[in-house]
Amino acid sequence: MSTLADQIESYIKQLLSKNEGVVEVKRGDLASTFMCVPSQINYVLETRFTTQQGYIVESRRGGGGYIRIVRLSLADPQLVNLIKGKERRISRQNGEFLIKRLVEEEFLTKREGMIILALLDNSVLEAEHIDAESLRGAMLNTLLINLLREDFI
């Protein structure tokens, strides 16, 4: 059984799919739809629709206020910076967000995503002499650069 946060996330993602990756909603309308307080909507937006996950969330409060959620395409510079960024360190959570997004976009199969996530897991990287974030970033960067090469055989 999914949590309320899962249900709200799924609903917003369905709206994004139907509306070519851009949706404007009122926080109060979403709260009414799910019979919850607006802060629950805020929680979902802050934890499941971040830039690291490939979304931009804009909001305007007040009577005519709205929330605009934009799903970044894989070609969007903000998402490309996550994939090909100069920063070679990456947290486990941001690495997972990125791989899950590539699976959602069907750039990777679910199986490929699971394999990559396994490589990024802390249990693989735990060693006293290893800086896990640096190693994780290097592995992810190398994997993605090779997968993104058009001439890759």
NORHU-V375843 format. One record per backbone hydrogen bond with DSSP energy under -0.5 kcal/mol. CO is the residue of the C=O (numbers start at 1). NH is the residue of the N-H. Records with the same first field share a line. If there is no record, write none. Layout:
CO = NH ; NH
This chain:
3 = 7
4 = 8
5 = 9
6 = 10
7 = 11
8 = 12
9 = 13
10 = 14
11 = 15
12 = 16
13 = 17
14 = 18
15 = 19
16 = 21
17 = 20
19 = 22
21 = 71
23 = 69
25 = 67
26 = 30
27 = 31
28 = 32
29 = 33
30 = 34
31 = 36
32 = 35
37 = 40 ; 41
38 = 42
39 = 43
40 = 44
41 = 45
42 = 46
43 = 47
44 = 48
45 = 49
50 = 53 ; 55
51 = 54
54 = 72
56 = 58 ; 70
58 = 68
60 = 66
62 = 65
66 = 60
67 = 25 ; 69
68 = 58
69 = 23
70 = 56 ; 72
73 = 76
76 = 79 ; 80
77 = 81
78 = 82
79 = 83
80 = 84
81 = 85
91 = 95
92 = 96
93 = 97
94 = 98
95 = 99
96 = 100
97 = 101
98 = 102
99 = 103
100 = 104
101 = 105
102 = 107 ; 108
103 = 106
109 = 113
110 = 114
111 = 115
112 = 116
113 = 117
114 = 118
115 = 119
116 = 120
117 = 121
118 = 121
121 = 124 ; 125
122 = 126
125 = 127
127 = 130
130 = 132
131 = 135
132 = 136
133 = 90 ; 137
134 = 138
135 = 139
136 = 140
137 = 141
138 = 142
139 = 143
140 = 144
141 = 145
142 = 146
143 = 147
144 = 148
145 = 149
149 = 152
